[in-house]
Amino acid sequence: MVSNPYSATAEEQPSANDGGAEALEGDLYLRFYVPSGAEFALPAIGIREVLEFPPDRINIMPNVSPLLLGTINVRGRVVWVGDLGQFLGDPTPVNSGTDISIIAIENQGVVLGLAVERIGGMAWLKSNQLKSPRSVPDSAAPFIKGEWLLEDGSSLKLLDQVNILTASRWAN
């Protein structure tokens, strides 16, 4: 079991001016939760931005996959928003009673918004401590690269944003 898979959270990061920047190890990831309480991470390099939108500003579109909540306008660009938890097999939809946290992922100019329950923050995670996922539903397996085992016995699963972005499941 990994005692501490990340070296610093966003709040603990030393600044470049204090001489401690070399203490940061690993790569930067965004941690977040889906409605079931499961925690996931995405590499910061594949994230375009993190947004908060009230449900009434997400434009519902007819005749699309039930995984898609609709579209949003981000500085003049139309971005589709999907419920990441349900995409991964979580039966509980994202809470639409309050502002919805949306992680905009991008690959080769294509952007997709992933609605999540809440954002956990940024963390430096060590890729050499990434393990094969222990128990993952078959429906989610193609989208999970691995997991970090945390001190409390829980796990933090690393998602593959390219596989999520290009999945045919969004079209069904």
N, C-alpha and C positions, 0 to 999 in steps of 0.2 A: 504494500500500500504506500502511496505517495504521501509524505508528511506535509509538504507544502509545494504544490505544483506551480505556483506563481511566485515571483519574487517581490512584486509590489502591486497594489491596487492603484487606481488613478489617484486616490487621496494620499497614498504613501510614496508616490514617485518622487525621487530627488530631482531637483532642477539641475540643468546643465551648469549653472553658476556655482553650485555648492560642492563641486568636485565629485559627486556621488553618481553621476550618470553612468559610469562604467559598471556600477553594481547591478544595473538592470540586465536580466538574462532572459533569453527566450524571445518570443514574438508577441506583438500586441494583439489582443482579442477583445471582442465585445461579448460580455456575458449577459444572458437574458433568460426569461422564464416563459413557458407556455401555461395555459390555464390549469393543467394537471399538477403544476408545481415543479415539473421537470426542468432542469437547468441545462442550457445549451450555450455554445460559443461559436462565433464566426470570426475569421481572421479580419482584422481591421482594414487590411489592404483591399479587400473585396467589397467594403461597405462605402457606398456613396455618401449617405448621411442618415441620421436618425431623426424622425419627425414625430410630432404629436398632432393628431387630428381629431376633432369632435366627430362622432358618427354621422351627423347630418351633413358634413362636408365630404363624405365619401359617396360618390355618385353610383347608385345601384344600376347595374346593367342587366337587361333581360337576356335569357337564353344563353347563359354562360355556366361554367362549372360552379357547383355550390361551394367550392373551396375559395372562389373569388368573391371578395366583398364588394368590389366595384373599382372605380378609378378616382384618383385625386389629381389636382392640378398643382404641380410643383414648379413655380416660376415659369409658367407657360408651357410646361411639358406634361403630357398626360401619362400617368404612371398607374398601372394595374396594382391592386392590393389584394393579397391572398392571406388567408388564415393559416399561419405556419403550423400551429398546433394540430388542427384538423388535417392538414396536408400530411403530417407525420403520423396520423392515426389517433390523435387525442379526440375523444368523443365530445368534449366540452368546447363550445365555440368561444372565441375571444370575447371578453366583456365589452359590450357595445353601449353600456350605460354611461361610461365616462370617456374621456379622451383616450384614443387608441394609440399605443406606441407602435410606430412603423419603422422597420429597418429597411432602407432602400439599398438593395444589393445591385451590383453592376458587373457585367462581363461583356466585353467587346461591344460596348455602346448600348446594350440592352439593359433596361432597368426594371426591377420588380420590387414592389413594396411587400414586406412580410409583416403582418400584424401579429404582435406578441402581447402577452399579458402585462409584462413589465420589464424594464431594462435594469440589469444588475450592475452595470458599470464596465470599465475597461480593466484588463488585467494582463500582466506579462506572464505568459505560460511557456513552459519548457517543452518543446516538441519531443525531446528524447524521453520524456516521461509519459507520453501518449501510449495507451494500451489498446488492444483490440476490444471492441465493445463486448460486454458480458451478455446482457440479454436485451436484444433489440427485436421488435416485431419485424417480420419479413417486409411489411409495407414501408418501413422506415430505413431498412438496412442500406439501400443504395445511396442514402443521403447522409450517412454518419461515417466519418472517417476513423473515429476512435474515441477514447474517453480518458479523462484524467480521474483517478480515484482520489477523493478528498479525505481529509482527516476525520470528518464526522461519519464516514462510511458511505456518503452519497457520491454521485459521479457527475462530472461535467462533460457532456458529449460535444464533440467537435463536428460541426456540420460542413458539408461540401456545397458551397454556394453555387458553383457552376452546375452541378447535378440538379440542384433545386431549381435554379433558373431555367434550365433547359428541359425539365421533366414534362412528359406528355400528359401527366396527371392534371395539369392546370386546364387542359382543353376538354376534359371529360365532363 
